[in-house]
């Protein structure tokens, strides 16, 4: 038998995912994976930034951030973009959004 607390917890988690999806909503514009833009949070100076998903090499998720490594050539010449998150669930929501944007660029 499922306890009432478990049902409440599952309902709260589902609601959090729905709200998080709305928070990170971006229009998906079909295009090419060679130029597949995903907007990341503004930097410390207030500049808007976009990441070309076609050059992402790996993504690392923690409870506090989603780290995206991209553009690495030889001798460690790559870059990182960091997206702050409040939980692992939020990191997974952002990652799923990136997957959907990348799929639409094919």
C-alpha positions, 0 to 999 in steps of 0.5 A, a space after each residue: 500500500 502506498 502511503 499518503 506521504 509518498 503520493 504527496 511527495 511524488 505529486 510535488 516532484 511532478 509539479 516541480 518538473 512542470 514548473 522547471 520546464 516552463 522556467 527554461 522554455 525556449 523556442 525550438 527553431 529547426 536548423 542544422 546541428 552544425 549551428 544549433 543554438 541553445 541559450 544559457 544564462 547571462 554572464 556576470 556582466 549581463 551579456 546574453 549567451 548561446 552555446 552551439 550544441 554541435 560542438 559540445 563534448 561532454 556535460 557534467 551534472 551535479 546538484 548545484 550546476 550543469 557544466 558543459 564542456 565545448 570547443 576543445 582542441 589540442 592541449 586543453 584549449 576548450 571552454 566551459 559553460 556553467 548553468 546554476 541549478 538548485 537540484 539534480 532534478 533541475 539539472 536533468 530538466 535542463 539536460 532534457 531541454 538541451 536534448 530536445 533542442 539538439 533533436 530539432 536541429 537535425 
